[in-house]
Amino acid sequence: MFNKISFKLILAIAVVATLVFTGFAILTFRTQSNLVMNQVKNFVNTQSETIKNSTKVAMLSNNREVTHEIIRTVGKQACVKQVRILNKEGKVMYAADSSQIGMILDKKAEACYSCHESDQPLEKLSISKRVRIYRLHPDSTRIMGVINPIYNEPSCWQADCHAHPKSQKVLGVLDLTVCLRYVDQEISTVTREMIVLAILAILLLAIILWLLIKKFVDRPVQKLLTATREVASGNLIYTIPDLGNDELGILARSFNKMTRKLAEARQQLFQSDKMASLGRLAAGVAHEINNPLTGILTYASFLLKRTKNQHELHSDLEVIVRETMRSREIVKGLLDFARQSIPKKVHSDIHEVIDRALKVSENQLALNQIQIERNYAPRLPTIYIDPNQMQQVFTNLLVNAQQAIGPNGGKISIKTAHVRLSPYGKVQIKQALCPKGHDLMDAQMRIDGLPSIKLKIKINGKESFVYLDPIYGRNHCRSEIPLKNNTPIEILCPKCDISLIDKDEECPKCGMPIYLLEIPGKGQLRGCFTDDCQWQHWDYIEKQGPRDYIEIKISDTGCGIPPEIVDKIFDPFFTTKGQQGTGLGLAVIWGILENHEGMISVESELGKGTTFTIHLPVKRG
């Protein structure tokens, strides 16, 4: 526990808070004490003035008995220690304690020193100098004494008694002494209350800090520690739950993104290793099996010719020949799929590459009575490609076209063109994130063979999902419910339910709310997916402007592809040819074109034929 950040943080804050509260309490105590004492001084001084004024009339008429009675009456009040009037020589003229009358005080005593410190009595004396606070002994209650000078006013030297000449300034002093027991008790009570309040405040602050740090620091840190232990143990699929939008939340999302990329990298390494192993296995299979297969095929074909009149044996031999040829094609497909290497690009003429592919396939095309129609564009620029890999692409497409046409003959058209295309409808979105970093790509729902972008929507209280086309601007979106204009809609992340609506902008075409997706390293994608609009804008891509492409269209007059399987034809091992196909040809084509930053699309109509369109970027290496 002592090594935890939360404990160290709470301890440090508690120590600082204790020092701050202690200093504040001391300062407040001193301020309050000074304030109380100043009020007491003013009150006692006021009492002294009241006593002096009360005795003034009696003293002017030299009525000593009345003066004595006033002084004795005041002296009987609670907490009044003594009241006495002294003349200028320090002789006690009146006192509550009659035994003190006639005493002469030492002018050097504490009560007299303030006035006689310069051997001459002061004519004026401030309140602070009139007051003295002392104790009779160390354990006694504090006592406050107030010296109030009695000045020679005109009414004094003009009185009938003419007791004092006009030149005399000070006639004497009134000495009032009171105890401060109740004041000290009140200060002690306030001091205890302040100490208790300070302790309670520190404890309350410590508890609140402990709860806050526990919630906002300790728990997130513990989740991060758990995640690091899981990842250290090899569990790269472990995900930290959402920790909010503060620094720890951002750290958690970054951690999840890092582990996701590590998992992807590990999967890619595993896939690469698997592909390398498959390549080695396929090479070994080709080396070890191709020769026996060739022998089997040769002798089976020889026997097939010699058994034309033996129908049953002839049929069996036909099966052997057919299956042997299929086995050889499977081995070849495995080799092609497993050996997708890094392209060795050089500047090439695309027409020469297509012609080499046609040369390889011409015998098979001729046997099936298939005509080739070339519509080559003149003066096409050279492009930076691996000619051998691109020849494999065209060869595979020609073989597929020949198989789709069948043995009754048909036509394959090859058309090339130099086109300049806007990125709108061409660029693939390979990764999209919500504001909290959750991946929105869905490999289960594919659109034209590509992973879609999955979003959650709420319309009229009903939840559903929308799958966006991953090709920017193509808008082959799929939704479980109709998306109409002017319908209130919420767009959410399917993993954390955070809103994906852009609060600062509406669709410029229909005015509906638009979604805002993060494209890592490539800015933000905005769009509207209502059925009547489907507007999209990707500022990062649009700023790059149109790009030059070489367009190659390969069309056939074959049977066509059913619409329900068009999205699957590029998946590895998917085939509609039964035992006659491996399902690897188009997957190999897709991989090669992706390595060339190219694109392939397909249009097909049952009974009329299929067109594959390839776009290869024109650029320098």
C-alpha positions as CSV (number, residue, x, y, z in Angstrom):
1,M,0.0,0.0,0.0
2,F,2.8,2.4,0.9
3,N,4.2,2.2,-2.7
4,K,0.9,3.2,-4.3
5,I,0.7,6.5,-6.1
6,S,-2.7,7.1,-4.6
7,F,-1.4,6.6,-1.0
8,K,1.6,8.9,-1.6
9,L,-0.7,11.5,-3.2
10,I,-3.2,11.4,-0.3
11,L,-0.4,11.6,2.3
12,A,1.3,14.6,0.6
13,I,-2.0,16.5,0.2
14,A,-3.0,15.6,3.8
15,V,0.4,17.0,5.1
16,V,0.0,20.2,3.0
17,A,-3.6,20.6,4.1
18,T,-2.6,20.1,7.8
19,L,0.0,22.8,7.5
20,V,-2.3,25.1,5.7
21,F,-5.2,24.6,8.1
22,T,-2.9,24.9,11.1
23,G,-1.4,28.2,9.8
24,F,-4.9,29.5,9.0
25,A,-6.2,28.5,12.4
26,I,-3.3,30.2,14.2
27,L,-3.7,33.4,12.1
28,T,-7.5,33.4,12.7
29,F,-7.0,32.8,16.4
30,R,-4.6,35.7,16.7
31,T,-6.9,38.0,14.7
32,Q,-10.0,37.0,16.7
33,S,-8.1,37.4,20.0
34,N,-6.8,40.8,19.1
35,L,-10.3,41.8,18.0
36,V,-11.8,40.6,21.2
37,M,-9.2,42.3,23.4
38,N,-9.6,45.6,21.5
39,Q,-13.3,45.5,22.1
40,V,-12.7,44.8,25.8
41,K,-10.2,47.7,26.0
42,N,-12.8,50.0,24.4
43,F,-15.5,48.7,26.7
44,V,-13.4,49.1,29.9
45,N,-12.3,52.6,28.8
46,T,-15.9,53.5,28.2
47,Q,-16.8,52.3,31.7
48,S,-13.9,54.4,33.0
49,E,-15.2,57.5,31.2
50,T,-18.7,56.8,32.6
51,I,-17.4,56.6,36.2
52,K,-15.4,59.8,35.7
53,N,-18.4,61.7,34.3
54,S,-20.6,60.3,37.1
55,T,-18.3,61.7,39.8
56,K,-17.7,65.0,38.1
57,V,-20.6,66.9,39.6
58,A,-19.9,65.7,43.1
59,M,-16.2,66.6,42.8
60,L,-17.0,70.1,41.5
61,S,-19.2,70.7,44.6
62,N,-16.5,69.0,46.8
63,N,-19.1,66.5,47.9
64,R,-16.8,63.8,49.0
65,E,-19.4,61.5,50.4
66,V,-21.3,61.2,47.1
67,T,-18.0,60.6,45.3
68,H,-17.1,57.9,47.8
69,E,-20.5,56.3,47.4
70,I,-20.2,56.2,43.6
71,I,-16.7,54.6,43.7
72,R,-17.9,52.0,46.3
73,T,-21.0,51.2,44.2
74,V,-18.9,50.6,41.1
75,G,-16.4,48.5,43.0
76,K,-19.1,46.1,44.0
77,Q,-19.8,45.1,40.4
78,A,-18.8,41.6,39.3
79,C,-15.2,41.2,38.0
80,V,-14.3,44.8,39.0
81,K,-11.1,44.4,41.1
82,Q,-10.6,48.0,42.2
83,V,-11.7,51.6,41.4
84,R,-9.7,54.5,42.8
85,I,-9.0,58.2,42.0
86,L,-5.5,59.5,42.5
87,N,-4.3,63.1,42.6
88,K,-1.3,64.4,40.6
89,E,1.1,63.4,43.4
90,G,0.0,59.8,43.3
91,K,-2.1,59.9,46.5
92,V,-5.3,57.8,46.6
93,M,-8.1,60.2,47.2
94,Y,-11.0,57.8,46.6
95,A,-11.1,54.0,46.4
96,A,-13.7,51.2,46.5
97,D,-11.4,49.7,49.1
98,S,-11.3,52.4,51.9
99,S,-8.1,51.0,53.3
100,Q,-6.2,52.3,50.2
101,I,-7.4,55.9,50.8
102,G,-4.4,58.1,51.6
103,M,-1.8,55.7,50.1
104,I,0.8,57.3,47.9
105,L,1.8,55.2,44.8
106,D,5.3,54.9,43.4
107,K,5.4,56.9,40.1
108,K,7.8,54.2,38.7
109,A,5.1,51.5,39.2
110,E,3.5,49.9,36.1
111,A,0.3,51.8,36.6
112,C,2.1,55.2,36.6
113,Y,5.0,54.6,34.3
114,S,3.1,55.4,31.1
115,C,2.3,58.9,32.2
116,H,5.6,59.7,34.1
117,E,8.2,57.9,31.9
118,S,9.8,61.3,31.1
119,D,9.5,62.5,34.8
120,Q,6.7,64.8,33.8
121,P,3.0,63.7,33.5
122,L,1.7,63.6,29.9
123,E,-1.1,65.9,29.1
124,K,-2.6,63.5,26.5
125,L,-2.5,59.7,26.6
126,S,-3.7,57.2,23.9
127,I,-6.0,54.4,24.8
128,S,-3.4,51.8,24.1
129,K,-1.0,53.4,26.6
130,R,-3.8,53.8,29.2
131,V,-4.3,50.0,29.3
132,R,-2.2,47.5,31.1
133,I,-2.7,43.7,31.2
134,Y,-0.9,41.6,33.9
135,R,-1.2,38.7,36.3
136,L,-0.8,38.9,40.0
137,H,1.0,35.5,39.8
138,P,1.6,33.1,36.9
139,D,-1.4,30.9,37.6
140,S,-3.9,33.8,38.3
141,T,-6.5,35.2,35.9
142,R,-5.3,38.0,33.7
143,I,-6.2,41.5,34.9
144,M,-6.8,44.7,32.8
145,G,-6.1,48.1,34.3
146,V,-7.1,51.4,32.6
147,I,-5.7,54.7,33.6
148,N,-8.0,57.6,32.7
149,P,-6.5,61.1,33.2
150,I,-8.7,63.7,34.9
151,Y,-8.0,67.0,33.1
152,N,-8.4,70.5,34.6
153,E,-11.3,71.8,32.7
154,P,-12.7,75.4,33.0
155,S,-15.5,74.1,35.2
156,C,-12.8,72.9,37.6
157,W,-10.7,76.0,38.1
158,Q,-13.8,78.2,37.9
159,A,-15.6,76.3,40.6
160,D,-16.4,77.9,44.0
161,C,-13.9,75.8,45.8
162,H,-11.0,77.1,43.6
163,A,-9.1,74.0,44.6
164,H,-6.9,74.0,41.5
165,P,-5.2,76.8,39.6
166,K,-5.9,77.4,35.9
167,S,-2.3,76.5,35.0
168,Q,-2.6,72.9,36.2
169,K,-3.3,70.6,33.3
170,V,-3.9,67.2,34.9
171,L,-5.7,67.0,38.2
172,G,-5.3,63.2,38.7
173,V,-6.3,59.9,37.3
174,L,-9.1,57.4,37.6
175,D,-7.6,53.8,37.9
176,L,-10.1,51.1,37.0
177,T,-9.0,47.4,37.3
178,V,-11.1,44.5,36.0
179,C,-10.5,40.8,35.7
180,L,-10.5,39.0,32.3
181,R,-11.6,35.6,33.5
182,Y,-14.7,35.5,31.3
183,V,-12.9,36.9,28.3
184,D,-10.1,34.3,28.7
185,Q,-12.8,31.5,29.1
186,E,-14.4,32.7,25.9
187,I,-11.1,32.8,24.0
188,S,-10.3,29.3,25.3
189,T,-13.7,28.0,24.1
190,V,-13.2,29.6,20.7
191,T,-9.7,28.1,20.5
192,R,-10.9,24.6,21.2
193,E,-13.7,24.9,18.7
194,M,-11.2,26.1,16.0
195,I,-8.9,23.2,16.8
196,V,-11.8,20.7,16.6
197,L,-13.1,22.3,13.4
198,A,-9.6,22.3,11.8
199,I,-9.2,18.6,12.7
200,L,-12.6,17.8,11.3
201,A,-11.9,19.8,8.1
202,I,-8.6,18.0,7.6
203,L,-10.3,14.6,8.2
204,L,-13.2,15.5,5.9
205,L,-10.8,16.7,3.2
206,A,-8.7,13.5,3.5
207,I,-11.8,11.4,3.1
208,I,-13.0,13.3,0.1
209,L,-9.6,13.3,-1.4
210,W,-9.3,9.5,-0.8
211,L,-12.7,8.9,-2.5
212,L,-11.9,11.2,-5.4
213,I,-8.4,9.8,-5.9
214,K,-9.7,6.3,-5.5
215,K,-12.2,6.9,-8.3
216,F,-10.3,9.1,-10.7
217,V,-6.7,7.9,-10.1
218,D,-6.4,4.6,-8.2
219,R,-9.0,2.6,-10.1
220,P,-8.0,3.7,-13.6
221,V,-4.3,3.1,-12.7
222,Q,-5.2,-0.4,-11.4
223,K,-7.0,-1.1,-14.7
224,L,-4.0,0.1,-16.6
225,L,-1.7,-2.1,-14.4
226,T,-4.0,-5.1,-15.0
227,A,-3.9,-4.5,-18.7
228,T,-0.1,-4.2,-18.8
229,R,0.2,-7.5,-16.8
230,E,-2.3,-9.2,-19.3
231,V,-0.3,-7.9,-22.3
232,A,3.0,-8.9,-20.7
233,S,1.6,-12.4,-20.3
234,G,0.8,-12.4,-24.0
235,N,-2.9,-11.6,-23.9
236,L,-3.0,-8.9,-26.7
237,I,-6.8,-9.0,-27.0
238,Y,-7.3,-7.6,-23.5
239,T,-9.1,-4.2,-23.7
240,I,-9.2,-1.5,-21.0
241,P,-12.8,-0.3,-20.4
242,D,-13.6,3.3,-21.1
243,L,-12.0,5.5,-18.5
244,G,-13.4,8.8,-19.6
245,N,-12.0,11.8,-21.6
246,D,-9.2,12.8,-19.2
247,E,-5.5,12.0,-19.6
248,L,-5.9,8.5,-18.1
249,G,-8.8,7.9,-20.5
250,I,-6.7,9.0,-23.4
251,L,-3.8,6.9,-22.2
252,A,-6.2,3.9,-21.9
253,R,-7.5,4.4,-25.5
254,S,-3.9,4.8,-26.7
255,F,-3.0,1.6,-24.8
256,N,-5.9,-0.2,-26.5
257,K,-4.9,1.1,-29.8
258,M,-1.3,0.0,-29.2
259,T,-2.4,-3.5,-28.1
260,R,-4.7,-3.7,-31.1
261,K,-1.9,-2.8,-33.4
262,L,0.4,-5.3,-31.7
263,A,-2.3,-7.9,-32.1
264,E,-2.6,-7.0,-35.7
265,A,1.1,-7.1,-36.1
266,R,1.3,-10.4,-34.4
267,Q,-1.5,-11.7,-36.6
268,Q,0.3,-10.4,-39.7
269,L,3.5,-12.0,-38.5
270,F,1.6,-15.2,-37.9
271,Q,-0.1,-14.9,-41.2
272,S,3.2,-14.2,-42.9
273,D,4.8,-17.1,-41.2
274,K,1.8,-19.2,-42.1
275,M,2.0,-18.1,-45.7
276,A,5.7,-18.7,-45.7
277,S,5.2,-22.1,-44.3
278,L,2.4,-22.7,-46.8
279,G,4.8,-21.5,-49.5
280,R,7.5,-23.9,-48.4
281,L,4.9,-26.7,-48.1
282,A,3.5,-25.9,-51.5
283,A,7.0,-25.8,-53.0
284,G,7.7,-29.2,-51.4
285,V,4.4,-30.5,-52.6
286,A,5.0,-29.3,-56.1
287,H,8.5,-30.8,-56.1
288,E,7.4,-34.1,-54.6
289,I,3.9,-34.5,-56.2
290,N,4.2,-32.8,-59.6
291,N,6.5,-35.5,-60.9
292,P,4.3,-38.4,-59.8
293,L,1.2,-36.5,-61.0
294,T,2.9,-36.0,-64.4
295,G,3.7,-39.7,-64.5
296,I,0.1,-40.7,-63.6
297,L,-1.3,-38.2,-66.1
298,T,1.0,-39.4,-68.9
299,Y,0.3,-43.1,-68.4
300,A,-3.5,-42.5,-67.8
301,S,-3.7,-40.5,-71.0
302,F,-1.8,-43.2,-72.8
303,L,-4.2,-45.9,-71.5
304,L,-7.1,-43.7,-72.2
305,K,-6.3,-43.7,-75.9
306,R,-5.9,-47.5,-75.9
307,T,-9.2,-48.3,-74.2
308,K,-11.6,-46.5,-76.4
309,N,-13.4,-49.7,-77.1
310,Q,-13.6,-50.7,-73.4
311,H,-16.3,-48.3,-72.2
312,E,-16.2,-49.1,-68.5
313,L,-12.4,-49.0,-68.2
314,H,-12.3,-45.9,-70.4
315,S,-14.7,-44.0,-68.1
316,D,-12.5,-44.9,-65.1
317,L,-9.4,-43.7,-66.8
318,E,-11.2,-40.4,-67.7
319,V,-11.9,-39.9,-64.0
320,I,-8.2,-40.5,-63.2
321,V,-7.1,-38.0,-65.8
322,R,-9.6,-35.4,-64.7
323,E,-8.7,-35.7,-61.0
324,T,-5.0,-35.7,-61.7
325,M,-5.3,-32.5,-63.7
326,R,-7.4,-31.0,-60.9
327,S,-4.8,-31.9,-58.3
328,R,-2.1,-30.2,-60.4
329,E,-4.2,-27.1,-60.6
330,I,-4.7,-27.1,-56.8
331,V,-1.0,-27.3,-56.3
332,K,-0.4,-24.4,-58.8
333,G,-3.1,-22.3,-57.0
334,L,-1.5,-22.9,-53.6
335,L,1.9,-21.8,-55.0
336,D,0.4,-18.7,-56.6
337,F,-1.4,-17.7,-53.4
338,A,1.4,-18.4,-51.0
339,R,4.1,-16.8,-53.0
340,Q,2.7,-13.2,-53.1
341,S,6.0,-11.4,-52.8
342,I,6.9,-7.8,-52.7
343,P,6.5,-6.4,-56.3
344,K,9.7,-5.8,-58.2
345,K,8.5,-2.7,-60.0
346,V,9.9,-1.3,-63.2
347,H,8.5,1.1,-65.8
348,S,6.4,-1.1,-68.2
349,D,4.2,-0.9,-71.2
350,I,0.8,-2.3,-70.0
351,H,0.0,-3.4,-73.6
352,E,3.1,-5.6,-73.7
353,V,2.1,-7.2,-70.4
354,I,-1.4,-8.0,-71.7
355,D,-0.1,-9.4,-74.9
356,R,2.2,-11.8,-73.0
357,A,-0.8,-13.0,-71.0
358,L,-2.8,-13.5,-74.2
359,K,0.2,-15.4,-75.7
360,V,0.2,-17.8,-72.7
361,S,-3.6,-18.4,-73.0
362,E,-4.1,-18.4,-76.8
363,N,-4.1,-22.1,-77.3
364,Q,-6.8,-22.7,-74.7
365,L,-8.8,-19.8,-76.0
366,A,-8.5,-21.1,-79.6
367,L,-9.7,-24.6,-78.5
368,N,-12.8,-23.0,-77.0
369,Q,-13.4,-20.9,-80.2
370,I,-13.1,-17.6,-78.2
371,Q,-12.3,-14.4,-80.2
372,I,-10.1,-11.7,-78.7
373,E,-11.0,-8.1,-79.3
374,R,-8.3,-5.6,-78.5
375,N,-9.2,-1.9,-78.1
376,Y,-5.9,-0.4,-77.0
377,A,-5.6,3.3,-76.4
378,P,-2.7,4.9,-78.3
379,R,0.3,6.4,-76.6
380,L,-0.4,5.2,-73.0
381,P,2.2,6.3,-70.5
382,T,4.4,3.6,-69.0
383,I,3.5,2.6,-65.4
384,Y,5.5,1.5,-62.5
385,I,4.6,-2.2,-61.9
386,D,5.9,-5.7,-61.5
387,P,5.3,-7.0,-65.1
388,N,5.4,-10.7,-64.0
389,Q,2.8,-10.2,-61.3
390,M,0.5,-8.1,-63.5
391,Q,0.8,-10.8,-66.2
392,Q,-0.5,-13.3,-63.7
393,V,-3.4,-11.0,-63.0
394,F,-4.4,-10.8,-66.7
395,T,-3.8,-14.5,-67.2
396,N,-6.1,-15.4,-64.3
397,L,-8.8,-13.1,-65.6
398,L,-8.5,-14.6,-69.1
399,V,-8.8,-18.1,-67.7
400,N,-11.9,-17.1,-65.7
401,A,-13.4,-15.5,-68.8
402,Q,-12.7,-18.6,-70.9
403,Q,-14.3,-20.9,-68.2
404,A,-17.4,-18.6,-68.0
405,I,-17.9,-18.6,-71.8
406,G,-17.6,-22.4,-72.0
407,P,-16.9,-24.7,-75.0
408,N,-19.5,-23.1,-77.3
409,G,-17.4,-20.1,-78.1
410,G,-17.7,-16.4,-77.4
411,K,-15.8,-13.2,-77.2
412,I,-13.4,-11.5,-74.8
413,S,-12.8,-7.8,-75.2
414,I,-9.8,-6.0,-73.7
415,K,-10.0,-2.2,-73.6
416,T,-7.4,0.2,-72.2
417,A,-7.6,4.0,-71.6
418,H,-5.8,6.8,-69.8
419,V,-8.2,8.3,-67.4
420,R,-8.1,11.0,-64.7
421,L,-10.3,10.1,-61.8
422,S,-11.5,11.9,-58.8
423,P,-10.8,10.1,-55.5
424,Y,-14.5,10.2,-55.0
425,G,-15.7,6.7,-55.6
426,K,-12.2,5.2,-55.9
427,V,-10.2,5.4,-52.6
428,Q,-10.7,2.7,-50.0
429,I,-11.3,3.5,-46.3
430,K,-9.2,0.9,-44.5
431,Q,-9.7,2.1,-41.0
432,A,-12.2,4.3,-39.2
433,L,-12.5,5.2,-35.5
434,C,-15.0,6.8,-33.1
435,P,-13.8,9.7,-30.8
436,K,-12.9,7.2,-28.1
437,G,-10.7,5.1,-30.5
438,H,-13.0,2.2,-31.1
439,D,-12.5,0.5,-34.5
440,L,-15.6,0.8,-36.7
441,M,-14.6,-1.6,-39.5
442,D,-16.7,-4.8,-39.7
443,A,-15.0,-7.7,-41.5
444,Q,-18.2,-9.8,-41.2
445,M,-20.3,-7.5,-43.4
446,R,-18.6,-7.0,-46.6
447,I,-19.6,-4.7,-49.5
448,D,-18.1,-5.6,-52.9
449,G,-15.7,-7.9,-51.0
450,L,-14.4,-5.2,-48.6
451,P,-15.0,-4.8,-44.9
452,S,-17.7,-2.3,-44.3
453,I,-18.0,0.6,-41.7
454,K,-20.5,-0.3,-39.0
455,L,-22.6,2.4,-37.3
456,K,-25.4,2.2,-34.8
457,I,-28.5,4.4,-35.4
458,K,-31.6,5.2,-33.4
459,I,-34.8,6.3,-35.2
460,N,-38.0,6.8,-33.3
461,G,-36.7,4.8,-30.3
462,K,-35.7,1.8,-32.5
463,E,-32.1,0.7,-32.7
464,S,-30.5,-0.6,-35.9
465,F,-27.2,-0.7,-37.8
466,V,-25.9,0.9,-41.0
467,Y,-23.0,-0.5,-43.0
468,L,-21.2,2.1,-45.0
469,D,-19.4,1.3,-48.2
470,P,-15.6,1.5,-47.6
471,I,-15.0,3.1,-51.0
472,Y,-15.1,6.8,-50.5
473,G,-18.1,8.3,-52.3
474,R,-19.4,5.0,-53.8
475,N,-22.3,4.8,-51.3
476,H,-23.3,1.2,-51.6
477,C,-24.6,1.5,-48.0
478,R,-26.7,-1.2,-46.4
479,S,-29.3,-0.6,-43.7
480,E,-31.8,-2.7,-41.9
481,I,-34.4,0.0,-42.0
482,P,-35.2,2.8,-44.5
483,L,-33.3,6.1,-43.9
484,K,-35.6,8.9,-45.0
485,N,-35.0,12.7,-44.9
486,N,-36.5,14.8,-42.1
487,T,-36.5,11.8,-39.7
488,P,-34.9,12.5,-36.3
489,I,-31.8,10.2,-36.1
490,E,-29.1,9.4,-33.6
491,I,-25.7,8.1,-35.0
492,L,-23.7,6.2,-32.4
493,C,-20.6,4.0,-32.1
494,P,-21.7,0.4,-31.9
495,K,-19.2,-0.3,-29.2
496,C,-19.4,2.6,-26.7
497,D,-22.6,4.4,-27.8
498,I,-20.8,7.8,-28.1
499,S,-22.4,10.2,-30.5
500,L,-20.9,10.3,-34.0
501,I,-22.9,13.3,-35.1
502,D,-21.0,16.4,-36.2
503,K,-22.4,19.2,-33.9
504,D,-21.0,22.0,-36.0
505,E,-22.2,21.0,-39.5
506,E,-25.3,19.7,-41.3
507,C,-25.5,18.0,-44.7
508,P,-25.1,20.7,-47.4
509,K,-27.5,18.8,-49.6
510,C,-30.4,17.7,-47.4
511,G,-29.8,19.5,-44.1
512,M,-29.8,16.3,-42.1
513,P,-27.3,15.5,-39.3
514,I,-24.1,14.1,-40.6
515,Y,-21.6,11.6,-39.1
516,L,-18.0,12.4,-38.3
517,L,-15.4,9.6,-38.3
518,E,-11.7,9.7,-37.6
519,I,-9.5,8.2,-40.3
520,P,-6.1,7.6,-38.6
521,G,-3.4,9.8,-40.2
522,K,-5.8,11.0,-42.9
523,G,-8.1,13.5,-41.3
524,Q,-11.9,13.1,-40.8
525,L,-14.7,11.7,-43.0
526,R,-18.1,13.4,-43.0
527,G,-21.2,12.0,-44.6
528,C,-24.9,11.6,-44.8
529,F,-26.5,8.2,-45.4
530,T,-30.1,9.0,-45.9
531,D,-31.5,7.1,-48.9
532,D,-32.1,10.3,-50.9
533,C,-28.8,11.9,-50.3
534,Q,-25.7,9.8,-49.3
535,W,-23.3,12.9,-49.4
536,Q,-19.7,12.3,-48.3
537,H,-16.7,14.5,-47.9
538,W,-13.1,13.5,-47.1
539,D,-11.0,16.7,-47.0
540,Y,-7.6,15.0,-46.7
541,I,-8.3,13.0,-50.0
542,E,-10.0,15.8,-51.8
543,K,-7.0,18.1,-51.3
544,Q,-4.9,15.6,-53.2
545,G,-7.0,16.2,-56.3
546,P,-7.7,13.9,-59.2
547,R,-5.1,11.2,-60.1
548,D,-4.1,9.6,-63.4
549,Y,-4.9,5.9,-63.9
550,I,-4.5,3.3,-66.7
551,E,-7.9,1.7,-67.0
552,I,-8.1,-1.9,-68.3
553,K,-11.5,-3.5,-68.9
554,I,-11.7,-7.2,-69.6
555,S,-15.2,-8.2,-70.7
556,D,-16.6,-11.6,-71.6
557,T,-19.8,-13.0,-73.1
558,G,-20.1,-15.8,-70.6
559,C,-22.7,-16.9,-68.1
560,G,-22.3,-14.0,-65.7
561,I,-22.1,-14.0,-61.9
562,P,-25.2,-14.2,-59.6
563,P,-25.7,-10.9,-57.8
564,E,-25.8,-12.6,-54.3
565,I,-22.3,-13.9,-54.6
566,V,-20.6,-10.9,-56.2
567,D,-19.3,-9.6,-52.8
568,K,-17.6,-13.0,-52.1
569,I,-15.7,-13.7,-55.3
570,F,-12.5,-12.1,-54.0
571,D,-12.5,-14.2,-50.7
572,P,-9.9,-16.9,-50.6
573,F,-11.1,-20.4,-51.3
574,F,-14.5,-19.2,-52.4
575,T,-15.5,-20.8,-55.7
576,T,-18.5,-21.6,-57.8
577,K,-16.8,-24.2,-59.9
578,G,-17.1,-27.0,-57.4
579,Q,-14.2,-29.5,-57.6
580,Q,-12.9,-27.7,-60.7
581,G,-11.7,-24.6,-58.9
582,T,-9.6,-23.7,-55.8
583,G,-11.1,-20.3,-55.1
584,L,-7.6,-18.7,-55.0
585,G,-7.4,-17.0,-58.4
586,L,-9.3,-13.8,-57.7
587,A,-7.8,-13.6,-54.1
588,V,-4.3,-13.6,-55.7
589,I,-5.4,-10.9,-58.1
590,W,-6.7,-8.7,-55.3
591,G,-3.5,-9.1,-53.3
592,I,-1.3,-8.2,-56.3
593,L,-3.4,-5.1,-57.2
594,E,-3.4,-3.9,-53.5
595,N,0.4,-4.1,-53.5
596,H,0.3,-1.9,-56.7
597,E,-2.1,0.6,-55.1
598,G,-4.5,-0.4,-57.8
599,M,-8.3,-1.2,-57.7
600,I,-10.5,-3.8,-59.3
601,S,-14.2,-3.8,-59.6
602,V,-16.7,-6.2,-61.3
603,E,-20.0,-5.7,-63.2
604,S,-21.9,-8.8,-64.2
605,E,-25.3,-9.7,-65.6
606,L,-26.6,-13.3,-65.7
607,G,-26.6,-14.7,-69.2
608,K,-24.9,-11.7,-70.7
609,G,-21.4,-11.6,-69.3
610,T,-19.0,-10.0,-66.9
611,T,-16.6,-7.1,-67.0
612,F,-13.6,-6.7,-64.7
613,T,-12.3,-3.1,-64.5
614,I,-8.7,-2.5,-63.3
615,H,-7.3,0.9,-62.4
616,L,-3.5,1.2,-62.0
617,P,-2.0,4.6,-60.8
618,V,0.3,6.4,-63.2
619,K,3.3,7.6,-61.2
620,R,7.1,7.5,-61.1
621,G,8.9,5.1,-58.8
